[in-house]
Amino acid sequence: MNHAKVQEKVGDIMGGKVLDLPEIRLFHEAKNLGLAEGEEERKKLADENEKLAHEKEKLANKNEKLSNEIELLRKELERLKNSNNS
């Protein structure tokens, strides 16, 4: 239910006087509180996501370095095998 329309209709019926109904006021206060809490949680999750993305990037770089090192060791091993077979 759209509270603005309800207030408008009530205002029309009462001759233009719009009531500040406690239920509607409480609804808006709770809604604003919920939105603020949701935004705080969103920011916290965004920060955590950023940290995880950074950690993922670091791990990817480390993985690439280790892959390169493994490849160099394989080549060295192959070279040593070939030199022993000769």
C-alpha positions, 0 to 999 in steps of 0.5 A: 500500500502506498502511504503517500496515496493513503495520506492524500486520500485521507486529506481529500476526505478531511478537506485537505488536512493531511494526518500524520498517522502514528502507524505511517510515521512509525513505518517511515522511521522503521523503513529509514532505519532498515535502509540505513542498516542495509547500506551499512551492511552493503558497505561492509560487504563491499569492503570485504569483497574488495579485500578478497579481490585483492587477495585473489589477485595476489594468489594469481600472481603467486600461482603464475610465479610458481608455474613459471618456476615449475616450467624452468625446473622441468626444462632444467630436469629435461636438460640434465636427463639429456646430458646424462643420456649422452 
